[in-house]
Structures are given as structure tokens and as C-alpha cells.
Amino acid sequence: MRSIVRRRTVELTVVLTVGSLALIFGVVGGVVPSSWLPHTAAVDVLAHVNAVLSVLALVSIGAGVLAVRRGDIDAHRRRMGAAFALFVAFLASYLYRITVAGTQPFTGPGVLEPVYLVILAVHVTLAIVCLPLLYYVLLLAAAYDRRELPETSHPRIGRIAAPLWAISFTLGLVVYVVLYIAPW
């Protein structure tokens, strides 16, 4: 399996990215009928659960970056793996909530809506850009052992992916505050 991933890292990254984006855009675009999923009153708390998952993912990303800077590769691997698992949990919860309950409209002052829309656009754009970067570095991490990994593009791409991923999560939290916490 490792040899296939080594030989086909780019192709696997493309397949995973296209598949993920098709699922995400399909759900957000309403292609997945809400009748396919069970409805529950707990859907109302999922935005808050997602905010907690985002904070935990941000902490994990930061801890993973610090670990690799200290040379603790095992801790880096665990923390970035945790960050990705939290991201997957966030995404599953978010897509479920969007399918069942729809999106949350902006209800703040009209003068702030353009600012909100720019923040939302940057958040979404970064999230889209991060997907192939994350898949690529994760595939490399899975395909190479810790001695070989520094010789791949994993460190270089990881230095790009981690801050973009953290910024996307941070902007997602700003969107959450604007939509669910701000006293409009």
C-alpha cells in the first residue's frame, strides 16, 4: 500500500480533493435531500459543537507546529493527526447541519454585511485551498517513515498548509461569532 501511495501521491490527492469537494458542494448546493438523514433537535447545538471542534483543531495545529520545531516528530504526527480527525468531525457535523437545517443567514447591521461576506469568502477559499495541501502532506506522512519524510516535499508543503489551515479555522470562528454570538 505504501508503495502505491508513494507512486501515486499526486493522483490520490486529486481524487480525494475532487471527491471531498463534490460532496461538500453537493451538500451545500442542496443535492443531498434532507429526508435522507435523521432529524433531531440536537441539530440546534451543532454550530456550537463545531466551534469547539474548530478551537480544538486550532490548538492541535499550533501544538503540532511547535512539536516539529522542537524536533519531536512523533508528537507532531499525533497532533496533526488529531487536528485532521477534528477537521473530519467538524466537516461531518457541519454538512449534516447544513443538510438538515440549512445555512444560517447574516442578521447583523447591513453596513457590516460586506465585511462579513469578505471574511466568509476568504474562509471558504482557504478551506478549499487547504484540502489538497492537507491530503498531500497526510499521504506523504503515511507513505514515508520519519527518516525519509524530510527528503520529500512534506516539510515545504506543510509550512504552507499549517498557517493557511489555522487562518481558515480562525476565520470560521469569526463567522460563527458573527452568526451565533454577536448581539444583533
C-alpha positions, 0 to 999 in steps of 0.5 A: 500500500505504501508503495502505491501511495508513494507512486501515486501521491499526486493522483490520490490527492486529486481524487480525494480533493475532487471527491471531498469537494463534490460532496461538500458542494453537493451538500451545500448546493442542496443535492443531498435531500434532507429526508435522507438523514435523521432529524433531531433537535440536537441539530440546534447545538451543532454550530456550537459543537463545531466551534469547539471542534474548530478551537480544538483543531486550532490548538492541535495545529499550533501544538503540532507546529511547535512539536516539529520545531522542537524536533519531536516528530512523533508528537507532531504526527499525533497532533496533526493527526488529531487536528485532521480527525477534528477537521473530519468531525467538524466537516461531518457535523457541519454538512449534516447541519447544513443538510438538515437545517440549512445555512444560517443567514447574516442578521447583523447591521447591513453596513457590516454585511460586506465585511462579513461576506469578505471574511466568509469568502476568504474562509471558504477559499482557504478551506478549499485551498487547504484540502489538497495541501492537507491530503498531500502532506497526510499521504506523504506522512503515511507513505514515508517513515520519519527518516525519509519524510524530510527528503520529500516535499512534506516539510515545504508543503506543510509550512504552507498548509499549517498557517493557511489551515489555522487562518481558515479555522480562525476565520470560521470562528469569526463567522460563527461569532458573527452568526451565533454570538454577536448581539444583533 
